[in-house]
Amino acid sequence: ATLIVIVLSIMTAMGLFGWLGWTLTPPAASAPTIIMTMAVADCVHLLVSFLQNMRAGQTKHQAMKESLRINLQPIFVTSLTTVLGFLSMNFSEVPPFRDLGNTVAMGITAAFLLSVFFLPALMAVLPIRVKVQENHESKAMTALADFVIKYRKILLWSTVVLTVGLMAAATKNEINDEFIKYFSTNTEFRQDTDYLQDNMTGIYTLEYSLNSGEENGISRPDFLADVDKLSKWLRTKDQVEHVFTISDVFKRLNKNMHADDDSYYKLPGSRELSAQYLLLYEMSLPYGLDLNNQINTRKDSTRLVITIKNLNSQQSIALEKEVNQWIDNNTAIADHYVASTNLMFSHIGARNVKTMVGGTMLALFLISLVLIIALRSLKLGLISLAPNLIPACMAFGFWGLFNGNLSIALATAVGMTLGIVVDDTVHFLSKYQRARRENNKSPEEAVRYAFSSVGVALWVTTLVLVAGFMVLASSDFGMNSTMGFFTALTIAIALIVDFLFLPALLMKAEGVKDA
């Protein structure tokens, strides 16, 4: 039954993806895996409660009716918050991540509808046999609840201290991307580029368009002198492997026109001579070729290509700023522009982080608002902020300790994980609140009830989610693997926080006296 829900959810999302005319990219290709894991989560909560009720002696229809009664609201809320989390990816500067977020949001919506309407109907017609027996899983969860209640003070403050420490470690993270390192060393492309870098030259370039300010101005001696001065300065930089510039062509032509005399390896002395050399050079090219790869048709701008080593995004941006500043301070070049693939990724990474911060904050506000309305309690809504934010803070802390590079994928994954980790919190709080309001239980008894009724489901869904995202972590494409591993880490931490920290926080907020 769960498999059918998964398949139909994926088919719905990918069908809509095709109808909307979107292009399948490596990030968007991970959508089916994410939808699969999220669809399982909805089914698990319904089926675990359903089977627990049948083991308690209820009929199949009674068990499913009770399962829907206690799980419909939390499943709706978790689906809504997860959709909000994935929709926050629309703030990303990278279009494929927007497509991923929208596709998964459609898949989660389909999974919710199928879980609530199709799954119960399917279970009603399928033959199911469950023996009436004592719930051993509930015993294990009750034992865990007793442990948390007994040591709640230690668990509460140790989590706070650990979170603060890891938040300090999170400051070690830097916005950093290396295009080549998106690809695993197992891929042929990565192996070839590494060999090229180690044995020949780099594949990263900075391409400058240098404008003289007037038509045919590239023949001016002062402009050529500035270009030559710039190229000489660039060759002194450790990050630079090679510089290709039109000024070197003029110097070679001048030398060739003087019987290859080395003393004439210098720029022509007049504008007219430079123009004649340029015309000669153009006329000597093979049929069909021109100089448009070096100069434009108006001959007022020239192209300067800087081949650089494999630099990360911070180093690339720093080099760009240094070159721009040097040109402004040491030459009379009228205008200059720079472009390159690695520089584009470097700037997109920085802009992506800034925009995703806004998107994540909006998602956090909307998710908190949804929780306050759904739980009908401002206090519980505010309490839920802690277990929802702590997992991401801890994950960033661990990332800062063991990696430290904030990539485009990682910045985009934050809003996504926020929507996912809310699920555990919502299910735990809804069961806790039900015990307090409907059964008039004490805070300690309500915690035990929450553990016994939803603990197994939370454990199973977390295991499924972590396994699903670890599949992404095994990808040879860095964007997918980074996003998968970080999300799996965050979800695993979220379960620990919801099991150990959230109950202690609830009892603290309820004013339960320490034993």
N, C-alpha and C positions, 0 to 999 in steps of 0.2 A: 504493500500500500504506500509506504514511504517512497519507494523507488518510483512509483507511478507519479506521485506528486512532484518529485524532483525532475523527472523527465518532462512533464507537462509545463513546469515553471520555466525550465531552460528553453523549451520550444517556444513558449509564449514570448519570452524576452528577446530571443534571437530572431524570432519572426518579426516582431515589431522593429528590431534593429534593421532588418533588411528592408522592410516597408518604408522606413524613414530615410533610406538611402545613405546610411552612414557607412564609412569605410572601416573594414576590420584591420586594426593595427595591433602590434604586440601587447600593449597594455589592455586594450579592449578585448583581446582574445582570452584574457583570464576571467572574463565575466562568467562563463558557465561554471567554472570551478567555485567561484564565490557564491553564485546563486545556489549551487548544489549544497554547500555547507550551511547556508542560511535557511534553505528550505527544510533541511533535516532538523534544525533547531525547533521550528514551529511544530513539526510532527512529533518530535520526542516529548515535548511537554504535554501534548494531548494524550499520546499513547501511554506514557508512564502513569499519569493519573488514571487513565482508563483501566489499565491492567491492575493497578493498586486497588481500585474499586471492585474489580471483578474478583480479586483474591480475597477481598473482605466479604464476599458473598453476594454482591449485587448482580443482577442480570446484565446482559450485554447492553440493552437499551438504557437501563438505569445508570450503568457505569459511564456510558458516553455522555448522557445528559448531564451528570454531575461533573464530569471532566470539562465539558464545555462551559458549564456555569462558573466554575472556579478559574478557568484558564482563558476564556474569551477576552476579557478586558486586558489582562497582562500581555497576551499574544498580540492583540491589536495595538497596544501602546508600544511594545517592543518593535513591531513591524514599522509603525509610524516613525519612531525615533531612529531606527536603522535607515529607513528611507531618507529622513532628514540628513543623517550623517553622510550618506552617499551623494545626495543632491548638493551637499556643500562642496563637492569636487568640481562643481561648475564654476567656482571661483578660481580654479587653477588656470594658469597661463598656457597650459599644454592641452590642446584640443582632444587628443586621444584619452586623457584622463577624464575629461568631461563626458565623453562617450561611454567610458567604463562606468562612471558614477550613475549616469542616466539609465544605462542598460540594466545594471544590478538593481537599481531602484524599481524598474518595471518588473524584474524577476521576483523581487521580494514581495511586491504587491500581489503578483499572481500566486506566489507561494502562500500568502496569507489567505487569499480567497479560496484556494484549493484546499488548504488545511482546515478551514472552518466549514466549508460547504460540501466539498467532494470527499474528503477523508472520512468524516463521520458516516456519510451515506455508504461509502465503500465498506467500512468496518461493520456496518449493520447487516450487509448481505454476505460478507465472508464468514466462513465457519471458523470460530475461535473457541478453543478450549483452554481454560485456565483453572488450575486446582485451587480450591480454597485453602490457603495456608498462611502461616505467620510471615509477616514481611521482615526478612532478615536485613534487607538494605536499610529499612527504617531504623532498625536497631543500631546499625553502624552510624547512621546520621545522628541519632539521639546521643550516642557516645561522643561524637564530635561536638554536638551542641553543649553537652555537659562540660567538655574540656574548655570550650570558648567561654562559657559562663563562669567557670571557676577561675580562669586566668585572664579575664576580660581587661583588667587594668594593665597588666603587662603587655598584652597583645595590642591594646589601644596605643599606648605611649611608645612602644617599640616600633610600631608602624609609622607613627608620626616622625620619630627620630630618623628612621630609615628613609622615609620620603624626603625629608629636608636634606639629608646627606646626598641622596641621589639627585635631587634638584640642583645641588651645588655642582655635582659631577656633570650635569646636563649642560652647564655653561661651557664645557670643553668642546661641545659640538660646533662645527663650522660649516657654513654653506659651501658645499664643495661638490663638483661634478667633473668627471673625466669621461668624455664621450667613448673613448676606446674601452674603458673598464666597464661599460654597460654590457660588454660581451664576455662570456666565460673564456678562460684559457683553453677550454676544450673545443672551441669553435675555430674553424679554419681561418676566418677573417682576423680574429684576435692573434692567432699564431703568426700569420703573415705580417700584420702590422708591427708586432713585437720584433720580428726578425728585421723588418725594414728599419725600425728605430735603432736597433742595436748595431746593425751592420752598414747602414747607408745614411739615411736622413729621416727626419720626422714627417708625419703626414699632417700635422697641425700647421695652419698658416694664418697670418694676418695680412689681408690684402687692402692696401691703401690706394685711394684715388686722390692724386695731388693736382690741384687746379692752379693754373698760372694766372688766371684772371682775365685773359684776353685770347681771341682767336689766333691760332698759330703761335701762341705764347710759349710752347714747350721748347722752341728753338732759342729762346732768350738765354744768353750766357749766365745771367744772375740766377734764373730759375734752375737751370741745369746744375749750377754750382751748389745751390741749396739742396737739390735732390742728391747730388753726389756726397755732400757733407752729411746728410741724413743717413745715407747707406753706409758710409764709413763708420759713423757712430754706432749704428745698429750692429755692425760686425764685431764690435767690441763687447757686446752683451753676451753673457754666458748662456742665456736662454735661446739665443738665435743660432740656428744651424746654417742658414743660407739666406742671401738677399739677392733678389732679381730686380734690376732697375734699368730704365732707358739710358741713364747717364753712362753706364758701363758700355752700352752699345755704341754711343757716340765716341767714347774713348778708344774702343777697338777700331772703329771706322777711321778715326784720325790717324791711328798708328798704321793701319793698312794702307792708307793713302800716302803715307810717307815711307814706303818700302819697308814696312814692319820695324821701323826704328823705335826702340823702347822709349827713347826720350820724348816721343810724341804720343805716348799713352796718357793723354790728358784731354780735357774738353776743348772743343774748337774755340778759337778766340773771338769769333763774331757770330752774330745772329744769322747773317746771310750764309756763312760757311756751314753752320749747323743745319740750316734749312736744305742746303744742297746735299749734305750727307744723308739727311733723312729721305730726300727724294731718291737719291741713288740706292739707298737701302730698300726702299719700297719697290723700285723698278727691278731690283735684282732677285726679288722673291720668286719662287716657282709660280706657275700659272694657277690662279684661283686662291692664292694666299694674300693676306694683307696684314697690317699692323694693328688691327682692331683689338687684339689681345693685349696690346701694350699702350696704345694711345686711342683717343676717341676721334671721331670723324672731323670735328672742329679743330683738332690738334691744340686744344687748350688744356687738356688734362692727360696725365700719364698714370700708369698703374705700377705700384711698387709691391712686390710679393715678398713677405718675410716668412721663411720656413722656420718653425720653432720646435723645441723639444716638447715632449708630452707633459704639458703643464695642467695643473688642476684649475678649476674655475677662478679661485682667488688669485692665483699667480697670473692667469691670462688677463683678468681685469686690471691687475696692478701694472702689467706690462703695457697694456693699452693706454692707461692713464699716463704712464711715464713717457711713452712715445709721443702722445698728443701734446703733453706739456713741453717736451723738448722741441717739437716742431714750432709751437707758438712762441717759444722764448729765443730760438736760435736761427730761425729762417724767416723769409718774407713770403712764404707760400700763402697764396690768397685764401685757399680753402682746402680742407682735407676731410675725407671720410674713410672709415674702416669697416670691413666686413669679413666674417669667416664663420665656418660652422661651429667650431669649438667656442668662439666668442659669443655666438648666438645662444648656445646652451648655457654658457656661464651667466649671461644676463637674464635668461629665462629662469634659471634656478633662483637667482636673487629675487626677481619679481614674483616668482611663484610662491616663495616663502611669505612675502609681504601680503599678497592677496589671500593666501590660504589662512593666514592668521585672522583676517577679517571674516572669512567664510566659516572658520572653526568657531569663532566667538559668536557669530550669528546662530550657528547650529546649536551651540551650547545653550544660548538663551532660549531658543525655540524648544529644545528638548526639555530644559528645566521647566518651561511654561507648561508643556504637555504633561509632565510628571505631576506638577502641582495640581493641575485640573483633574487628571485621572485619579490621583490618590486623594483628592479633595482635602489636602492638608499642606499648608504652607511649610510647616515644620519638617514633614517628611520630604517634601520637595527640595528644601534647602539641604537637609541631611544627605540626600542622594547625590549632591554635587561632589562630595568628598570621594566616595568610592568610584565615581565616574571620571574624576580628574586624576586621582592618584595613580592608576595603572599607566596612563600616558606619561606622567612625570617620572615614574620609576623606569619605564622602558627607555625614555630619553636619557636618563641617568646611566643605565647600563650601556646604552649605545655610546654615550660620551666616554665611558671607561674603556670600552673594547674596540670602538671603531672611530667615532668622532666626526664622520663625514655626513653632513645633511644633504642628501640628494633631492632631486625633483620628486622622485617617487615617495621618499620618506615624508616630505612636507605635505604631500597630497594625502598620504595615508592617515594623518592625524584625525581629520574630520571623520573619515570612514570608521576608524577604530572607536571613536567617541560614540557613534551610533550603535556599534556592536556591543561594547562593554556595558551599555545601559541595560541590555537585555537581562543580565543576571541580577542587577540591582532591582529592576522592576518586579521580576518574579518573586524575589525574596521579600521585598517590601510589601507587595500585594498580599502574600500569605501571612506575613507578620501583622499587617493591618486587619486582615480578615479575622485572625485569632483574637486580636484586641477588641474589635468592634462587635463581631457576631457571637463570639464565645466568651467574651469578658475575661480573657486570660491575663495573667500578670505578664510583664515584659519578658521574664525568664521563660515562662511557659510558652509565650508567643514565639520566642526564638526557637524553642524545641519543636514547636509545630511547623514553623517555616522550614527548618532543616529536614524534618521527617517527611513533609509533603512535597517539597521541591528540590531538596538537596541532591537526590540521585539524578533528577532531570538536568540540573545545572551541571553536574559532573559529566554526564554523558554528552550534553550539547557542547560543553567546552572542549571535550576530547575530540568531538567531530570537527568543530571549528578549527582547532589547532592543527589537526591532521589535514584538513582541507587547505589551509593556508600554507602549511609546510610543503604541500605539493607545489604551490607557486614558488616557494623558496628554493626548490630544486631546479628552477628554470635556468637556462643558459643566458637569458636576457636579464641584465642587472636591474632594470626598473621593476620587473615582475618579482624577481627573487628578493630584492630589498624590501619591497612592499609586503610580500608574503611573510618573510621572517619577522619583520617588525610587528606586523599585525598579530601573528601567532604568539609572539612574546607578550604583547599587550593583553591579549585575551587570557593567556595563562595567568598573568599577574592579577588580572581582574577577578578571576575565580578565587584566588588566594585572599585577595582583599575583601571580597564579598563574604567569604566563609569566616575569616578571622577578625577583620577590622569592623565591618558593617554591624554585626550583632553587638559588639562591644560599644560602638558609637551610639547605637539605638538605646542600649541600656543606660549609657551615660546621659543621654538626652532625656530619658524618662526619669532620671533621678534615682536609679537603683543604687542602694548603698553597697559599698564594697564589703565583702565578707571579712 
